[in-house]
Each structure stands twice: as structure tokens, then as C-alpha cells.
Amino acid sequence: MKKILLIATFLSLLSCSVTPIKNSASVQTGWSDEDTYTVKVTDKTEENAIGRAKHQILKDIVDVRMRNNSKYTDIVKIRDEFEGPLSNGEITSRKKIAEGIMIYFQIKDKGLKKKFQRQ
């Protein structure tokens, strides 16, 4: 009886150790829906990371518009056009790392994806 109990305990511990743990709360970059866009950046401080995230979003918009042969590719005008979503952007996740901090920065706006692809 003791052997069976010992074997059952060992097998249950073994099964727990080989079962992969999935992080269901992982954040993804890019489009989560038509109105929400997320980027991941790393920098020394949170303030710098936010600035870098906003710059990355503007760069992504220019890239999309260049690929779509849009006539609206001036980054200064794009910055003005997306001032609202960028200023209302929020950090959805942050993690301290050796280099400083890693954040996921998200912007939302009605019809955001269409605005990205403006022709």
C-alpha cells in the first residue's frame, strides 16, 4: 500500500513538472481590433519609453502609408493628425528589465486602422 501511495505521489509530481505553463495574460503587439494598436518598446526610464513608443507608432503609420502609396506621408502632419490618440495612449503592461523598463503602449480611436491606411 505504501508503494502504491509513493508511486501515485511521484507520478502526480512528475505530471505537474512536465505540463507547460501558458501565460494567458500575454500582451501582443500590432492590431488587436480596428480601433486599437499596440507597440512594445524598451528604454532606461518609463518617460523615455513612452516617447519612444509614440515615435514608433508614427513611424509605423508612415511605413503603412508609404506601402499604400498614400500622398499623406509627412510625419509632422501625421503627428498632428494623431495627436489625440497619442496623447490618450496608455501603458497596458510594464516590466523592469536589466536595460531599464519594457512597456506595451496602446492607442485607441474610432476607425484607427483606416486612419493608418489613409490614401
C-alpha positions in Angstrom: 0.0 0.0 0.0 2.8 2.4 0.8 4.5 1.6 -2.5 1.3 2.5 -4.4 0.9 5.7 -2.5 4.5 6.6 -3.1 4.2 5.8 -6.9 1.0 7.8 -7.2 2.6 10.8 -5.4 5.7 10.6 -7.7 3.6 10.4 -10.8 1.4 13.4 -9.8 4.6 15.5 -9.1 6.1 14.3 -12.4 3.0 15.2 -14.4 2.9 18.7 -12.9 6.5 19.3 -13.7 6.2 18.5 -17.4 2.9 20.4 -18.0 3.8 23.6 -19.8 2.5 26.8 -18.1 0.9 29.2 -20.5 0.6 32.9 -19.8 -2.9 33.8 -20.8 -2.3 37.4 -20.0 0.4 37.9 -22.6 0.2 41.2 -24.5 0.5 41.2 -28.3 1.7 44.0 -30.5 0.0 45.3 -33.6 -3.7 45.4 -34.2 -6.0 43.8 -31.6 -9.0 45.2 -33.4 -9.8 48.0 -35.9 -9.6 50.7 -33.2 -6.6 49.5 -31.1 -2.9 49.4 -31.9 -0.1 48.3 -29.5 3.7 48.6 -29.7 6.4 47.2 -27.4 9.5 49.3 -26.5 12.4 49.3 -24.1 14.2 52.2 -22.6 16.0 53.4 -19.5 13.0 55.3 -18.0 9.3 55.0 -18.4 9.1 58.6 -19.7 11.7 57.8 -22.4 9.9 54.6 -23.2 6.6 56.4 -23.8 8.3 58.9 -26.1 9.9 56.1 -28.0 6.6 54.2 -28.2 4.9 57.3 -29.7 7.7 57.7 -32.2 7.4 54.0 -33.1 3.7 54.4 -33.8 4.3 57.4 -36.0 7.0 55.5 -37.9 4.6 52.6 -38.4 2.0 54.9 -39.8 4.4 56.4 -42.2 5.5 52.9 -43.3 1.9 51.8 -43.9 1.2 54.9 -45.9 4.3 54.6 -48.0 3.5 51.0 -48.8 -0.1 52.1 -49.8 1.3 54.9 -52.0 -0.5 57.5 -49.9 0.1 61.2 -50.5 -0.2 61.8 -46.8 3.2 60.7 -45.5 4.6 63.9 -43.9 5.4 62.9 -40.4 4.7 66.4 -39.0 1.2 66.4 -40.4 0.7 62.8 -39.2 1.8 63.7 -35.7 -0.8 66.5 -35.7 -3.4 64.1 -37.1 -2.8 61.5 -34.4 -2.2 63.9 -31.5 -5.4 62.9 -29.8 -4.9 59.1 -29.8 -1.2 59.5 -28.9 -1.8 61.8 -26.0 -4.5 59.5 -24.7 -2.3 56.4 -25.2 -1.8 54.2 -22.2 0.7 51.6 -20.9 -1.0 48.3 -20.8 1.9 46.4 -19.4 5.3 47.3 -17.9 8.3 45.1 -16.8 11.5 46.1 -15.2 14.5 44.6 -17.1 18.3 45.0 -16.9 18.3 47.7 -19.6 15.6 49.7 -17.7 11.9 49.2 -18.5 9.9 47.4 -21.2 6.4 48.7 -21.9 3.5 47.9 -24.1 1.9 51.2 -25.2 -1.6 51.2 -26.7 -3.5 53.8 -28.6 -7.2 53.7 -29.4 -9.5 55.7 -31.6 -12.6 55.0 -33.7 -11.6 53.9 -37.2 -7.9 54.0 -36.2 -6.8 51.3 -38.8 -8.5 53.2 -41.6 -6.7 56.4 -40.5 -3.4 54.5 -40.6 -4.1 53.4 -44.2 -5.3 56.9 -45.4 -4.8 57.3 -49.1 
